[in-house]
């Protein structure tokens, strides 16, 4: 578990972010994000402004129904920059069908005007690092 009060607070922000997605609170997800934020994952990389991020979450064609964050590592790089890494198990509805996904995520949080926001988020789907488990 994270060490000090700031580390615990930052991991709590990750939890809050995931809860916002699960609850369909696109506005809260956007407020917790830097403007713009950078995202990287299986679909590529992008720089997304808050308004676009909010629209993206509000119009999602999938639904996060449950999640579990585990094995957190939090590192303060400066008083105003921190990295949070953890494992996540996601339960989703995609194309009307249930899907369970395990991944490793990282977020870089920055303090702007006294408030922490997520500046960068990445997600790597768990599995063989060479993708051999995803071949047909």
N, C-alpha and C positions, 0 to 999 in steps of 0.2 A: 504494500500500500504506500501511497505517497507520504513523504516525511513530515514536512512542516505545514503550517496553516495555509500558506500560499499554494503549495503543491496540492493540498486537499481541495482548496477552492477551485483550482484549475481543473482537477479531475471532476469535480462537481459540475463545472460548466459543460464538460463533455456529456455527462449524464443528462443535464438539462437540455442540451442540443438534441440528443437522441429522443428524449421524451417529447420534445416539440415536434419532431418529425413523426413519431408514432401517433401523436394526438392531432396531427394535421394543422399545427400552429405555424404556418408559413411565416407569419410576421415575426414571431419570436426567433425562428431559425435565422431569418435575415438580420434581426437586431444583434444576434450573437456573432455575426460574421463581419469581417472587415469590408470596407467598400473601396475597391473591389477585393474579392478574395480569390485565391488560386486553388483549384482542385485538380487532382490527378488520380486516375483510376483506370479500370479496364477499358473505358471508352475514350481515354486520351487525357489531355491536359487542357485547362481553360482558365481564363480570368473572367470572373462573373461579378457584376455589380449587384448591389443589394436588391434593387427593384427586379432585376432579371431572376435572381435567386429566389425571391419570394414568389414570383409567377411560376417558376419551375417547380417548387415544392407544392404550390396550390393546385397546379394542373398535373401532378404526377399520375401516371397510368399504373402505378404499383402502390401497394400499401404495406408499411411496416406495422406488423401486428404485435411483435414482441422483440426484445433484444436483451443481451446480457454482456456487459463489459467486464473483462477480467485482466489480470496480470499487468496493471498499470505501471508505467515508468514515467516520472515527471522530472524534467531537468530545467531549472532556471538558468538561462544563458546570461541574462542581465536582470535588473530589477523590473524591467518592462517587457521582457521577451522570454517565453518558455516553450518547451516542446513537451507534448503529452503523447505517449505511445501506449497501445493496449491491444488486446485481442477482443474481437466482438463476434458473437453468435447472433445472427439476424433471422427472424422468422418473418416472411413476407408473403403477400399475395401478388403474383405476377401473372398477367394474362388469365386471371381468374383461378389460378392454381397455386396451392401452397408451395413454398420453397424455403428451405433452410440453408443458410450460407454462413460459413466461417471465414473470417478475414482478420488481417492485422491492419490497424489504422494508426496514423499519426496526425497530429494537429500542431500547428505553431500558433501560439496565442501572443498577442501584443497588447500592451496597455496603452490606450489612447484616451486622452482627457479623463484619466482616472478610471476608465472602464476597460475590462478585458474583452477582446474580440478575436475571433479565429481568422488569421490571415492566410493560412495554408492548411489544406486537409488532403490527405492521401489515403487510399484504401487498396490493399492487395489481397485478392481472394486467396485463401489458404490452399495449399496443394503442392504438387511437384513444381520446383522452381523453373523447370524447363517446359512446363505445360503438358507433359506426357500423359497426365491423368485426364486431360481434356480432349485428347484425340479421339476421333470416331473410328 
